[in-house]
Amino acid sequence: MRFLLARHRYQRRCDRNGTLRGKQSIAVADLRPGDCIKDLESQDGKYIDALPCSAPHTSELFAAFAVSEEELGAGLASKMGCLQRFASYAGRDVPQDAEFTLVTARMADSDRGILCFGHQTVGTTTGSLKR
């Protein structure tokens, strides 16, 4: 999965804890861990429809990081990086019986930014992956 990199100057509408207030179209580069995505599979381009995790959603961004050119070429660095960052974010390892899978996406072909999502295998969920 790849997204175009865009930076948009606007004020994210968040509460004092940093949680999004309502559905918002957010530039991919402006997504933050904890942002939930209504339907990740239907998203492409420069903007993603994000919403509070209390609303039904298919995915949650839990990490964003950059890798070197060498790591990017190897491919495993992004998957291993997401797996390691999931435990830090969620306070647990990925459960064996999880109803979600980890999805790794690049911000753009010309960018080394990696996005890590927890994505529902069936349907939607409410709430966060964080414990």
C-alpha positions in Angstrom: 0.0 0.0 0.0 1.4 3.4 -0.9 0.1 6.9 -0.4 1.2 10.2 -1.9 3.0 12.5 0.5 1.3 15.8 1.1 1.6 18.4 3.8 -1.4 20.6 4.4 -1.4 23.6 6.7 -4.5 23.5 8.8 -5.5 23.1 12.4 -6.3 19.5 13.3 -9.5 19.5 15.3 -8.6 17.7 18.5 -9.6 17.6 22.1 -7.1 18.4 24.8 -5.9 14.8 24.8 -5.0 15.0 21.1 -8.0 12.8 20.1 -9.6 13.8 16.8 -12.9 15.5 17.0 -15.2 14.2 14.3 -14.3 12.8 10.9 -11.6 14.8 9.1 -9.8 14.5 5.8 -6.1 14.5 6.9 -3.0 14.7 4.7 -1.1 11.3 4.9 2.0 13.1 6.2 -0.1 14.7 9.0 -1.4 11.4 10.4 -0.4 10.6 14.0 -0.3 7.4 16.0 -3.7 7.1 17.6 -5.6 8.3 14.4 -8.2 5.8 13.3 -9.2 5.3 9.7 -12.8 4.7 8.7 -12.0 2.4 5.8 -8.3 2.0 5.0 -8.8 -0.2 1.9 -10.8 2.5 0.1 -8.2 5.2 0.8 -5.6 6.4 -1.7 -4.0 9.7 -2.7 -2.9 12.5 -0.5 -5.6 12.5 2.1 -7.2 9.9 4.4 -10.5 10.0 6.2 -9.6 9.8 9.9 -12.0 9.9 12.8 -12.0 9.3 16.6 -11.4 5.6 17.5 -14.7 5.7 19.4 -16.4 5.7 16.0 -16.6 2.5 13.9 -13.3 2.1 11.9 -11.2 -0.5 10.1 -7.7 0.6 11.1 -5.6 2.5 13.6 -2.3 4.1 13.0 0.0 3.0 15.8 3.5 4.1 14.4 5.2 6.2 11.8 8.9 6.1 11.3 11.6 6.4 8.6 14.0 3.8 7.4 17.3 4.0 5.6 17.6 3.3 1.8 19.3 0.0 2.6 16.5 -1.0 5.0 13.9 0.1 2.6 15.4 -2.2 -0.1 15.5 -5.2 2.2 11.7 -4.8 3.0 11.9 -6.6 6.3 12.9 -3.6 8.3 9.5 -2.0 7.9 7.6 -5.1 9.0 9.9 -5.8 11.9 9.8 -2.1 12.9 6.0 -2.1 12.9 5.9 -5.3 15.0 8.3 -3.9 17.6 6.5 -0.6 17.7 3.1 -2.3 18.2 4.2 -3.7 21.5 5.3 -0.3 22.7 2.1 1.4 21.5 -0.4 -1.2 22.7 1.4 -2.4 25.8 1.2 -6.1 24.6 2.3 -8.3 21.8 -0.1 -9.0 18.9 -2.4 -11.7 20.3 -2.5 -15.1 18.5 -6.3 -14.8 18.2 -6.3 -11.2 17.1 -9.1 -10.0 14.9 -6.7 -7.6 13.2 -3.6 -7.8 11.2 -0.6 -5.4 11.0 -0.4 -3.5 7.7 2.7 -1.6 6.6 2.4 1.2 4.1 4.9 3.6 2.6 4.0 7.3 2.5 5.1 7.6 -1.2 7.5 6.0 -3.7 10.0 8.8 -3.2 9.8 8.8 0.6 11.3 6.5 3.3 8.4 7.1 5.7 6.7 3.9 7.0 3.1 3.9 8.4 2.0 1.0 10.6 -1.7 0.2 11.0 -3.7 -2.3 12.9 -6.3 -3.4 10.4 -9.5 -5.3 11.2 -9.6 -8.6 9.3 -13.5 -8.5 9.2 -15.8 -5.6 9.6 -15.2 -2.6 11.9 -14.4 -2.0 15.5 -14.6 0.8 18.1 -12.0 1.7 20.6 -8.2 1.8 20.5 -5.5 -0.8 20.3 -3.9 0.8 23.3 -4.4 -0.8 26.6 
